Amino acid sequence: MLLAATATAIARSGWSAVTTRQVAALAHVNPALVHYHFDSMDDLRREAVLAAMAAEIERPMSALLADVPLPDAIAACVAAVGQIDPESDRFALLYEAMLEGSRDAMMRAVLSEAYDEFRAALTGRVREAGGPAPEAAAVVIAAALDGVLLHRLVKPDLDVDGLTATLVAALQIPHPPLRRRVVRARSA
């Protein structure tokens, strides 16, 4: 309840404008409860961002780790990122967190850990698919996903469907050949 209220407050007011009273009002609790559970507003904001990011990247991460060929997984992941509404509080929260990460070493460490986890999973998928330079490919794919989010911020109607083929081709990720079904003639 406090984490969701804090995430909403960050998205609507910006990282540094969030106050204990604002969070308490959004959560419908006494402001003292905020201080009881968290040592500082920075701790509360970081925890709120972590919880929101975990929920936000669940769909793209599930798509990426699905038991399908990697190019198809990347397409599903890009599509999931492309479905995030750029005018939503969740979208604003992601960018507020990134911006704060550039100013606050602790927030940067939190974001870095989340990115490392995502890139490790992605590196494993690229390696399994036989793609060259799996670590570098994972960084490029993650950066491309961030880029899709950034571009949709200023161009909400960006068509993300065509991006996947170009990304997969640029990274030289092999697509497994289609399995041909053997059709046997029926005997009458």
Phi, psi and omega in degrees: 000312178292321181294317179295319179295320179293318178301317178297316180297318179298314182298322185274328187246343186097154186308303189282347181273354183287131180241162177301316181297319180297314179298314180299318179296316179294326181272353182060047178227169176288138179305332179297331179296326178298312181290334179294320185270338183227136181291328181209165176294326178298317177299316180296315180298317180298314179297321179296318179294317179301314181296317181292320179295319179301317179291322184288323183269003181299312181294309178299322181292318177299318179297319181293324184267003180297153182278068177224164176305146184305317178302323177291322178295319178295318178300316180293322179294313178298318179298319179296319177294321180293344180271353178289126183289117183293350178258009182274161176298324181299318180296313179299321180298317179301317181286325174299319180295316179298317179297317179294327177299335178282345182250333188241117183299323180293319179293321177300319179295320178297313180293320180299319179297317179296316178296319179301318180296315180297313181294326178296316178297318180293319177302317178300318179295317180295319179298314179300324182282350180083019178285150179286151176048064185305319181295314179294319179299320179297319178296317181295317179296315178299317179295322178296320178296317176300320179297320177300315178300314182297314181294325179289339176298319181261343178224079185302335182266017179307130178275108184269350185299321183281352184286328188297312182301319179294317180297313180297317180294317181298325181272359179055045178273119183291142174257125182299145179297149177292139177278130179272134177277135177273122179258121180258139179289140176277141173268139184271000000 
